[in-house]
Amino acid sequence: MTNKHSSLSYLDPGRPEPWASFIEQIDRVAPHLGSLSHWIETLKHPKRILVVDVPIVRDDGTIAHYEGYRVQHNLSRGPGKGGVRFHPAVTLNEVMALSGWMTIKNAALGLPFGGAKGGVRIDPRLFSANELERITRRYTSEIGIVIGPDKDIPAPDVGTDQQTMAWMMDTYSMNVGHTASGVVTGKPIALGGSLGRQEATGRGVYIVAREAGIRAGIPISGARVVVQGFGNVGGIAARIFREHGAKVIALQDAEGAIVNPAGIDIPAALAHAAAHGSLSGFFGAEPIGADDFWQLECEYFVPAALEGQVTPQRAQAMRTRIVVEGANGPTTPAADDILRERDILAIPDVLANAGGVTVSYFEWVQDFSSFFWSEEEINIRLESIMTKAFEAVWRTALERQVSIRTAAFIIACQRILAAREQRGLYP
Ligand code: GLU
């Protein structure tokens, strides 16, 4: 692979992914942007990067240091917005790519945010709750100089949850001297969280799958669905697919994959995973090898784990009609090309998993106005924003004869770069 980020000296050229994938996606959209492509370089240069040391006293009395990040990729359209990831594979390169995808996602949905992302390189399963609280609080304090309700608003991502957001909100509030509920989203309801936020990403995955299915003539009801990842995105998407008559025939989590051609009882699988921490040992399905998992025949395949999972090799082997990207960045650009050649429709992350940040936007608005909406109202507005965004992207793809991903990037980049152009460069 060519080194596409040579101008960013802080990146290790030997390990280009996944930032290189993001850059390649930007390069692919540039020819479709007319005169706005003059500003395209802005998307290849994150606006602000903060690397922080997160030292804590462990339960055994020793002192340990962890590395944390907050990247504000682009703030042309509003404050930064994007999750915080706790995972052992977190790197600056990864957080940069994730922040870039947030910029595109927020613009594609028309949310008044720029893009940001954070992370701490830890395996949260190896820490006690008290240690996680100390890590979260110290990390929040360290990035406190760049976050705030009108500056940059974190949220949950892989390895973080409502409790993490509660600690972040409390730490930030203690440091500024007043309760600032709007500093993070994805909080518990009691702290100014929003109804419907927790299941919003999975619900959004279902909404775009349904819209794609309507246009491609592949109804959800009766469809076979395979889901990679059984966390807050994959688990809830699987449940909602099943509620709408789909047969979820296979699941994969960090421990392995399982299959049941008759359809997996998702509520039972969710209960098993909650009780045992993973799907292993679940009675309602058979274990299956990773290679076989990727080759299962189905109508919908939902990668809802980490980035880079749909490799060119897997894209060649997959036997699905539609890929719905619940994860961020699951498909490499080369794999994307193979899916397209094979006539497999890929509904990109920046559209498919945008339900979470859309309800985060609702939460932020509710916190500002201190006036809270009903769950019904949330879901109606989510449905409306996502179906409109989908329709606009689909239309652009048809008009321009490009992939759904490129169409979503065209719409997003037009909005971001028009804002950049109208604001002008300071000084
Ligand atoms: N982490 C989620 C994402 O990747 C949600 C971000 C947010 O709500 O700000 O979209």
Residues whose N, C-alpha, C, O or C-beta is under 5 A from the ligand:
A	BS01	LIG	K81 G82 G83 I153 A155 P156 D157 N353 G356 V357 S360
